[in-house]
């Protein structure tokens, strides 16, 4: 199972159209699906998505288990295209309607030989995972942050089963400059086999743990320095924060207080990153018991009292 290099959003529709073409005349038809995580689509975007679904697409909920019926309409949805008469499937309609959407809306594009009923059943079997104590959990495997972890670390048998009937699984990966999309290649099988259990090992638990600091910092920066972001894409804004945060860690900063101050100071004035005096203070803070803010304020290099 190969992962493609990241491609720009503008190139994705043509790549999907190419994957929809059978490679041989006797190959079965290929189908295109968009996977939406309704739980993370909120506010005005939720209204827009709901209206778009009413106009030109049909959907089936993936979380279709009786004990979680209250979550059915708020979980993952498998979206497929229909023509204006509402009966004939047309993947071009789906792609024309959703192909320009960013990763804030579409969590994955899927190409498969399975029809919607078979693929929905396959994906619904993935909604649960078990830990080593046999406790059961709902698994958000479709989250663009989770799918790559499972692809990298999940049990080989489960991974082979999950990606078996998938020709390609595209998911958004934001950089500090733009949103891109990456691809997992599946087995391209024409049917799904019986699902093995997904066991959450300690390695998977550790990989699933998210660092809350970038999200907290993004929330602060969006309020304090909104002009520093040129993109409306949440993922791109978050990636920009993570990029600055990573540069602080490369200097050796470990304390949350120092890392927070470092990121906020550079978003307040990006030019500081190239100032040797700033770089020296950061290096000193990495090995000192004094905080970065205290070192800078005591040195008189910058007036940074306004950054909290």
C-alpha positions, 0 to 999 in steps of 0.5 A: 500500500503506497502513499502518494506525494502530496498534491495541490487541491486544484490537481485533485479532481483530475487525478480522481477522474483518472482513477475512476477509469477502469484500466481494462475493458472487462474491469468492473466499474469504479465508484467515487465517494466523498466522506464527510465528518458531520461532527466537525462541520459546524456553524455557517459551514454546516448550513452550507454543507446541508444545503449542498447535500439537499441539492445534488447528492445523496448520502448514507450514514456510516455509524448506523448501529442501534445503540448509537442512533442519536449520533447517526446524523452527526457522524461520518457520511458517505456521499455519492452523486446522483443526477437531477432525476435522483436515480442514476449515479453520476460520479462527475456530478459529485466531483463537480459539486465537491471537488473544489472543497477543502479539508475543512469539509471533506475528510476523504475522497474514496475510489472503490469498486464497491457500490454504496451499500457494500462500502458503507457496510465495510466502513461501518465495521471499522467504527469500533476498536478494542484496547488490550483490556477488551474495552470497546471504543468508537474509532474516528478512523476517517479523521485525516489525523487518524487515518495515517496513524492507522496506516502506519501502525495498525496490525497488518491483518487489519490494515490489509482488510481495511484498505482491501476494497479501496482503490485509493483513499485521499485525505487532506494534509495542510502545509503552512502555505497551502492545503494539499492531499495525500493518497493511500493505495489499497488492494482494489478488491471487488468485495470486502471480507470479514472484519478482524478486530482493530486492537489499540496497542500502547504504540497506537495510544501514544500516536493518537494523543494530540498535543493541545498546545498548537490548538490553544495557540491558534485560538489565541493568535486568531484573536491577537494577530488575525492578519498573520493568516492569509488562508481561510483553511483551518488546517493551513493556519494550524500548520503555520502555528505548528511550524513555528512551534517546531522551530522553537523546539529545535532550539531546545525549548521545552517548557510550555511557557517558553514555547507559548511565548516564543510562538506569540512573539514571532507571530507578533513580529516575524522579523525577530526570527532573523535577529541574532539577539533574539536567537541568542536569547532563545538558546539561553532560555533552552539551558537556563532556569529563567523563562524566555520572557524574563530573559528578554525583558531583563536584557531590554532587547524587546519590549514584550510585556504585552505578550501573555 
